[in-house]
Amino acid sequence: MKRPSYEADLAGSLIAAVLRRRAAGRTGMFLRELIRHAVASLAVLEGDEAASEACYRVADAAASCGEPPSA
């Protein structure tokens, strides 16, 4: 399995730190807002195509959650 990049590790650490400080019932809303703002920022910084690709990857990851890995 490929090792996550420094950026992925940093992003994961930042999100985990914020989630530890939030009430359990509010983490879903926070993550949805984070995704929305991240995609909007990516569209501004890198264009609509990059933002669309990121959304596709998020949706693909969400759809595969809980599925057994393919052989």
C-alpha positions in Angstrom: 0.0 0.0 0.0 1.3 3.5 -0.9 2.4 5.7 2.0 0.3 8.9 2.3 2.1 12.1 1.4 3.2 14.7 3.9 0.3 16.9 2.8 -2.2 14.0 3.4 -0.7 13.3 6.8 -0.8 17.0 7.7 -4.4 17.4 6.5 -5.5 14.3 8.5 -3.7 15.5 11.6 -5.4 18.9 11.4 -8.8 17.5 10.9 -8.3 15.0 13.8 -7.2 17.8 16.1 -10.3 19.9 15.3 -12.7 16.9 15.6 -11.3 16.1 19.1 -12.5 19.5 20.2 -16.0 19.3 18.7 -19.2 17.8 20.3 -19.9 14.3 18.9 -23.2 15.3 17.3 -21.6 18.1 15.3 -18.7 16.4 13.6 -20.8 15.4 10.5 -21.9 19.0 9.9 -18.3 20.2 10.4 -16.9 17.7 7.9 -19.6 18.6 5.3 -18.8 22.3 5.6 -15.1 21.5 5.4 -15.6 19.6 2.2 -17.7 22.4 0.8 -15.2 25.1 1.6 -12.3 23.0 0.4 -13.9 22.3 -3.0 -14.7 26.0 -3.4 -11.2 27.0 -2.5 -9.8 24.4 -4.9 -12.0 25.8 -7.7 -10.5 29.3 -7.1 -6.9 28.1 -6.8 -6.8 25.4 -9.5 -10.0 25.7 -11.5 -13.3 23.9 -11.8 -11.8 20.8 -13.4 -9.5 20.1 -10.4 -12.4 20.8 -8.0 -14.7 18.4 -9.9 -12.0 15.7 -9.9 -11.7 16.1 -6.1 -15.4 15.8 -5.7 -15.4 12.7 -7.8 -12.7 11.1 -5.7 -14.5 12.0 -2.4 -17.7 10.5 -3.8 -15.9 7.4 -4.9 -14.2 7.0 -1.5 -17.6 7.4 0.2 -19.2 4.8 -2.1 -16.5 2.3 -1.4 -16.6 2.6 2.4 -17.5 -0.7 3.9 -17.0 -2.7 0.8 -14.5 -5.5 1.0 -11.3 -4.8 -0.9 -11.2 -6.3 -4.4 -8.7 -9.1 -5.0 
